[in-house]
């Protein structure tokens, strides 16, 4: 019986050990190749993006930001899809084409690059998410409430919040 678990490609398994410099070199090489082939003004590129977003095109600066964590974990897909995706946004701007960011003009440019025009990626972002929400416990007359750091800091600075059920003021400690 054949193994049904998909095997990682050689590019993906070796990419997990690539450093930022190697990732940046690979991105620049792919960008240079696509720009030369399609007559696009070559953008600058950085690995400054964090969170769940794979890439971002800064059209006014002709710059592309890529997510290091997602790039490392999805190397082949980044080279084949994400970099062309962001490059098409920059190309569309260079050509002076109007319309929605993922509209018909952008889709046509993606097709000219022989890339499926897809608006969103489907990468696992669990390890790429950098934001951790800390919760604080506050109490009212009827129960405890879990509040975010933002609300906690507002309450420390004097803002008051009341329970929607019992209408009493939320306190950091239960008063006896």
C-alpha positions in Angstrom: 0.0 0.0 0.0 1.3 3.5 -0.9 2.0 6.1 1.7 -0.8 8.7 1.6 1.1 11.4 3.5 2.4 14.0 1.1 6.2 14.2 1.1 7.9 17.5 1.4 9.8 18.6 -1.7 13.5 18.9 -1.6 13.2 22.7 -1.8 10.8 22.9 1.2 12.8 20.6 3.4 16.1 22.4 2.7 14.4 25.8 3.1 13.7 25.2 6.7 17.5 25.5 7.4 18.0 28.6 5.2 18.9 31.8 6.9 17.4 35.2 6.2 20.3 36.1 3.8 19.7 33.0 1.7 15.9 33.6 1.6 16.5 37.2 0.5 18.9 36.0 -2.2 16.4 33.5 -3.5 13.6 36.1 -3.5 15.8 38.7 -5.3 16.8 36.0 -7.9 13.1 35.1 -8.6 12.2 38.8 -8.8 15.0 39.6 -11.2 14.0 36.6 -13.4 10.4 37.7 -13.6 11.2 41.4 -14.1 13.6 40.7 -16.9 11.1 38.3 -18.6 8.2 40.8 -18.4 9.9 44.2 -18.5 9.0 45.2 -15.0 11.1 47.8 -13.1 12.8 45.7 -10.4 11.6 46.5 -6.8 13.5 46.4 -3.6 12.6 43.6 -1.3 12.8 43.0 2.5 11.9 40.3 5.0 10.2 42.7 7.3 6.6 41.4 7.3 5.2 39.6 10.4 2.0 38.0 11.4 -0.3 36.1 9.0 0.3 38.1 5.9 2.6 36.4 3.4 3.6 39.4 1.3 2.8 43.1 0.8 3.5 45.3 -2.2 4.2 49.0 -1.5 3.4 50.4 -4.9 4.5 54.0 -4.2 8.0 52.9 -3.1 8.2 50.0 -5.6 9.0 47.7 -2.7 7.9 44.2 -1.6 7.9 43.0 2.0 7.8 39.3 2.6 7.1 37.3 5.8 10.3 35.4 6.8 8.6 32.7 8.8 6.0 31.9 6.1 8.7 32.1 3.4 10.9 29.6 5.2 8.0 27.2 5.9 6.6 27.4 2.3 9.6 28.1 0.2 8.5 26.6 -3.1 5.0 28.1 -2.9 6.5 31.5 -2.1 8.9 31.3 -5.1 6.1 30.1 -7.4 3.1 32.1 -6.1 3.6 34.7 -3.5 6.5 36.6 -5.1 4.7 36.7 -8.5 1.5 37.8 -6.7 3.1 40.8 -5.0 5.1 41.6 -8.2 1.9 41.8 -10.2 0.6 44.5 -7.8 3.7 46.5 -8.4 3.6 45.8 -12.2 0.0 46.9 -12.3 0.9 50.2 -10.6 3.9 50.7 -13.0 1.6 50.3 -16.0 -0.8 52.8 -14.5 -3.7 50.4 -14.5 -6.6 51.2 -12.3 -9.1 48.9 -10.6 -9.4 46.7 -7.5 -6.2 45.3 -6.0 -7.2 41.7 -7.1 -9.4 42.8 -10.0 -9.4 41.8 -13.7 -6.2 43.8 -14.6 -4.2 42.1 -11.8 -5.6 38.7 -12.8 -4.5 39.2 -16.4 -1.0 40.1 -15.3 -0.9 37.0 -13.1 -2.0 34.9 -16.1 0.7 36.5 -18.2 3.2 35.2 -15.7 1.6 31.7 -15.9 0.5 31.9 -12.3 -3.0 31.0 -11.0 -4.5 34.4 -9.8 -5.3 33.6 -6.2 -6.2 36.4 -3.8 -5.2 34.6 -0.5 -2.7 32.1 0.5 -3.5 28.9 2.5 -0.3 28.7 4.5 -0.3 27.5 8.1 0.2 30.7 10.1 0.4 29.2 13.6 4.1 29.8 14.0 4.0 33.2 12.1 1.5 34.9 14.3 3.4 37.2 16.6 0.7 38.9 18.6 -0.1 37.3 21.9 -3.2 38.7 23.7 -2.7 38.9 27.5 -5.8 38.7 29.5 -6.6 40.2 32.9 -9.3 39.1 35.3 -11.7 41.8 36.7 -14.7 41.2 38.9 -18.1 42.7 39.4 -20.9 41.7 41.8 -22.0 38.7 39.7 -19.0 37.1 38.0 -15.4 37.5 36.8 -14.5 39.1 33.4 -11.5 38.5 31.2 -10.3 41.8 29.7 -7.5 42.5 27.2 -4.4 44.6 27.9 -6.0 47.6 26.1 -9.0 47.7 28.4 -6.8 46.9 31.5 -4.6 49.9 30.7 -7.6 52.2 30.2 -9.0 51.1 33.5 -5.6 51.7 35.2 -5.7 55.3 33.8 -9.2 55.9 35.3 -11.7 54.7 32.7 -14.5 52.8 34.2 -16.4 49.8 32.7 -19.6 48.3 34.1 -20.9 44.7 33.9 -23.7 44.5 31.3 -25.6 42.1 33.5 -25.4 43.5 37.1 -24.4 47.1 36.1 -21.6 47.3 38.8 -18.2 48.7 38.2 -15.5 46.2 37.1 -12.7 45.9 39.8 -9.3 44.3 39.5 -9.8 42.3 42.8 -13.0 40.9 44.2 -14.2 43.1 47.0 -15.7 41.3 50.0 
